[in-house]
């Protein structure tokens, strides 16, 4: 099961899982994701792909997961805009914390083997000093935004669910991901934004050559590498059988 499977990263992951012979359930409320991102998958997957239009903040997702019984859960669905989290922290918590708890509870009831959670590399660690870069995984979590706090909270819940219910997990602290189907107007669309800007500049008769060097830095990860990472993590507990739902 892939929550947020109609999004830019999720749809690429869905394509990869289907290509490897897995059955995939997509959970998405389509607030930011698009059915068009799954167009190729819908044409080629047949009965191997099932799409569920549902919000993870609704308790109904627990019932859905208990019924579908996914072996592996890739949890990508989120309110992903830091600015929105600052302006509407309660909304951010409802989606990212309460919604994630619904996913964890659904995974527990479904007896899923593992949850792969899309955490955040850019907000979990706050503002590390220059001499602390690149940040190590062991660096203290010091989020400075409600969005970062929500991601840290979900990791804490994952630890609790592993201890209480033996639900294994992996939290991936991703950098800004870029690749096919990315929205250039999104929160982390750095590469897509720059590409659009350069293309617009090259079409302009008065376009010049950029000569100033920036003073800020940002880590980026291609969607291909991101999906490879998720798939590799899932392989830790995957069996040799292609089915991804329990009988």
N, C-alpha and C positions, 0 to 999 in steps of 0.2 A: 504494500500500500504506500502511495506517495501522497502526502498532504501537500497542498499547494502545487499539485501536479500540472496545472494549466499555466503556471508561471514560466518565466524565462528559464530559470535553472531547472525547475521541476519537469518541464516538458522535455528538455534535453535528457534528463535522467530517465524519464519514461521511455523515450526512444531507445536508449541503450539497453534497458532492462528487457524490453520487448524483443529487440534484436538478438538477445541471448536466450530467448525461449521462455521467459518468465511470464506468468499471468500477473496482470497489474490492475489494481484498483486505484483510481484517482479520486481524491477528495478535494474539492475546491468550491469556494463561494463565488468565484469569478468577479470579485470586487476589483482586483488588479490583474488577475490572470485572464487569459483569453482562450476561447474554444478553438480559435484559429491556430493557436500554438500546437494543438493536438490533431490538426487536420491530417497530416501524414500518418500518424499513429492510428487514427480512426479508420483510414482507408485500408491499411495493411494488416492490422492486428486481428480483426474479426472478433471472436468471442474471448480472446485473450485480454482485451481491454474493457474495463467497466468504469464509467464515469459517474460520480455521485455529486450532485449540486447541493452542497451542504456547508454550513459555516461551522468551524471547529468550536466556536464559542457556544454553540447549541448542544445541550446534553444528548441530542439524538445521535451525535457522532459516536457516542459510546455504544449505543445499541447497534449501530451499523457495523462497527468493528467487531463486536461480539458475534454478530451474525456472519460476517465475511471471514473472520478468523485468519488474518494475515500472519504469515510466519515472520516477515520482516516489515518494519514500519520506517519509512523515510519521512521525517517530520520537517517539512520546509514551510508550511503555511505560517504566516506571521503578518503583523502590522509592522512594516519594515522601514518606515520613515521616521528618522530621529526627530525631525521638526514636529511631526504630528504627536509624537510621544511627549514632547515638552508642552505643547499646547493642550493636549487631551490625554493626560496620564492615566485617567481611569479607563478610557477606551483602550489605550495601549495595553493596560494590565488585563482587561477583559479578554482581548484576543490572544495576547502572548503568554499570559500566565494561566488564566482560567481555561482558555482554549487548549493549551498544552496539557493541562491536567486532565481534560477530557480525553485527549489522545493517549496519555499514559494509562488512564483508567480503562480505556477501550483495549489497549494492548494487554493489560493485565487480565481482563476478562476473556480476551481471545487467546490467552496463553502464548502470545507472540514471543519469539526468541530474543529479539533485539530491536531497540529503537535507535536509529541514526538521526541525531538532532543537528540542525543547522544553527549553530551558535553564531557568534560574531567576533571576528578578529579585531575589528576597528573600535569596538565600544567596551568590550569586557575589561580591557587593561587600562582604561583611562588615558592619561597623557604621560607615557613613560619619558624619562629623561633621555637626551640624545645618547648618553653613554650606555643606556640599557637596550638600545636597538642593535640588531633585531630582537624582538621580544621573545623570550623563552616561554615554553608552555607552563613552566612552574612559576611564572611571574604572577604576583598577587592580582586578583580580580578587584579592580577599583573603578567601576563604571561611574560615569559622570552625567548620564542621561537616563530618563525613565526606560527608554528602550534597552540600554545596556543593563540596567537593573533587572528588567524582565528576563533577559537572556541568562543572567547569572542565577536568578531564582529558579528557572527551569532546570538548570544544571544541578542545583541543590535538590530539587525534587527527583531528578533522575537518580542521584546518589541514594536518596531515601527509598525509592522504588526498588533499586537493586538490592538494598539491604533487607527491606521488608518483604519483597515479593519475588526476588531472584530474577528480575527483569534486567537483562544486560543492555548496555547502551554505549554509544560513542558520541561525544559532542565535538563537532568540527568547527574550529574558530577560523572561519573563512575570511580572506581578504576581500576587497571589492572584486566581484566576479564579472567578467565580460564575455561576450560571445553572441552566437546567433539568437535572434528573437529578443534581444535586450531592448528595453524602452529607453531611448536617449534622454527622456525627460524624467527618468526615475531618480531616486535618492542616490544610488551608487553607480549611475551610468557614466563613470568618468571617461572610459575609452570611447563609448558610443557618442558622448557629447563632443569630445575632441575630434572624433572622426567627422561628425556632422559639421563642426566649425571649420575644419580644414577643407572639407569638400565645398562648403559655401564660399570660403575664401578663394579657393582655386577657380571657382566659377565667376568671381567678381573681376571686372576689368581693371579695377584699381588695387587688386590684392597685392600685398607685398610679401616679404619673407619674415617669418617670426625670428626675432634676434635676441629677445630677452630670455634669460633662463629663470625658471621659477625657483622659489625658495621653500616651497612646501613639498612634502613627500607623501605618497600613498601607495600601499601594496595592492597589487591586482593579481587575479587568478582567472585563467580562462575557464569557461563553462565546461570544456572537455576535461580539463584536469580536475575540476571540482566533482564532476560526475564519476570520473575514474576513482577519485578518493572515496566517495560514498560507496561505490560498487565494491571497492577493495575491502572497506570496513565490513560491509555486509557479508562478504565471503568468509569472514572469520567463523560465522555460525551457519552459513548456508550448507545445505546438503547437496549431493550430486543430482538429486531430482530437480527438474525444472519448475515444478509446481510451486507457487508462492502463496497458496491458501491451504489451510488445514482441511482435512475431510470432515 
